[in-house]
Amino acid sequence: MLEEYKAVAQQVVNELYRDNLIPFKLFPGIVICLAPDDYTVRFFDSRLYSLDVTCHEKESFKEVFRAAVLERMDKMSGHLDKKTGTR
């Protein structure tokens, strides 16, 4: 299940970057299950280390994760360029 969520997370960030909704590419490294509905997605990027996601049983992980990425990007300040942090 966690590997599936990692693949979904990569698909989501690829789509967001392609559609110019996020300013740089992201590479999910691992998805960690903290509790039955709580996950942390860790990235290979120094600008965004991780993102906590709560996804209840009847919700789509893809949609919840997408909203969480966009919300986090809206909260980030400073210069966000298209250079990757660690890749």
C-alpha positions as CSV (number, residue, x, y, z in Angstrom):
1,M,0.0,0.0,0.0
2,L,2.8,2.5,0.9
3,E,4.6,1.8,-2.4
4,E,1.3,2.5,-4.2
5,Y,1.0,5.8,-2.3
6,K,4.6,6.7,-3.2
7,A,3.7,6.1,-6.9
8,V,0.6,8.2,-6.6
9,A,2.5,10.9,-4.9
10,Q,5.1,11.0,-7.8
11,Q,2.3,11.1,-10.3
12,V,0.6,14.0,-8.5
13,V,3.8,16.1,-8.2
14,N,4.6,15.4,-11.9
15,E,1.2,16.7,-12.9
16,L,1.4,19.7,-10.7
17,Y,4.8,20.6,-12.1
18,R,3.8,20.0,-15.7
19,D,0.7,22.3,-15.2
20,N,2.9,25.0,-13.6
21,L,1.1,24.7,-10.3
22,I,4.4,24.1,-8.3
23,P,7.6,26.0,-9.1
24,F,10.0,23.0,-9.0
25,K,10.0,19.2,-9.4
26,L,9.6,17.0,-6.3
27,F,10.7,13.5,-5.8
28,P,8.9,11.5,-3.1
29,G,11.4,9.2,-1.4
30,I,9.3,7.3,1.1
31,V,5.8,7.2,2.5
32,I,5.5,6.5,6.2
33,C,2.3,5.4,7.9
34,L,2.1,7.1,11.3
35,A,-1.4,5.9,12.2
36,P,-4.3,4.3,10.2
37,D,-5.2,7.6,8.4
38,D,-2.0,9.6,8.9
39,Y,1.0,9.5,6.5
40,T,4.2,11.4,6.0
41,V,5.6,11.7,2.6
42,R,9.4,12.5,2.6
43,F,10.9,14.2,-0.4
44,F,14.4,14.3,-1.9
45,D,14.4,18.1,-1.8
46,S,15.9,20.6,0.6
47,R,13.0,23.1,0.0
48,L,10.3,20.7,1.1
49,Y,11.6,17.9,3.4
50,S,8.2,16.2,4.2
51,L,4.5,16.6,4.1
52,D,2.0,15.2,6.5
53,V,-1.2,13.9,5.0
54,T,-4.4,12.7,6.7
55,C,-6.4,10.5,4.4
56,H,-9.5,8.8,5.7
57,E,-10.8,5.5,4.4
58,K,-13.3,6.9,1.9
59,E,-11.1,9.7,0.6
60,S,-8.8,9.5,-2.4
61,F,-5.1,9.7,-1.4
62,K,-4.4,11.3,-4.7
63,E,-6.8,14.2,-4.1
64,V,-5.9,14.7,-0.5
65,F,-2.1,14.7,-1.3
66,R,-2.6,17.1,-4.2
67,A,-4.5,19.5,-2.0
68,A,-1.8,19.2,0.7
69,V,1.0,20.0,-1.7
70,L,-0.8,23.0,-3.1
71,E,-1.6,24.3,0.4
72,R,2.1,23.9,1.5
73,M,3.3,25.7,-1.6
74,D,1.0,28.6,-0.9
75,K,2.5,28.8,2.6
76,M,6.1,28.8,1.5
77,S,7.9,32.1,1.3
78,G,11.2,33.2,-0.1
79,H,12.7,32.5,-3.5
80,L,11.4,29.2,-5.0
81,D,13.3,28.4,-8.2
82,K,13.3,25.4,-10.5
83,K,16.6,24.1,-9.3
84,T,16.3,20.8,-7.5
85,G,17.5,20.7,-3.9
86,T,19.5,17.5,-3.9
87,R,19.1,15.9,-7.3
